[in-house]
């Protein structure tokens, strides 16, 4: 990943700037995921970063980089094609964002949903939804994921517990 893509966040200070930088991290994550940009995707994680998703757990940017190919294959198996032989296009969206900044670390609980173009006539169809439980920290002044745990409410083994995850995120 080119240095100019991340430097704008390095000089920011204060809660509002930190929150804005974390929201940018969240958006960049989804853009990289949807376009299969493994390089950018992996660069958003700290060196010790952990990604826990329906396909397994990956530790460190190198392993996380490889997960994009696993994810793309899983999507292909799950959705098939769009009816015309083309791969289904997915777009992920985030809604409610509870972000708690604790100095140079932060925790977040973020709702997400996924829209695919596999409805009749390429119309949108909500494919899945859930939430992320994130831990983040600044690495050389730039916010990175330390861990991202992905919950998918349509998968029995990936559903959220009955306890509000936002309560734990408030605590440093």
Helices and strands as residue ranges (DSSP letters): G 3-5, G 7-9, H 15-34, H 38-43, E 45-53, E 56-59, H 60-79, E 90-102, E 105-116, G 120-122, E 125-139, E 142-152, G 156-158, H 165-169
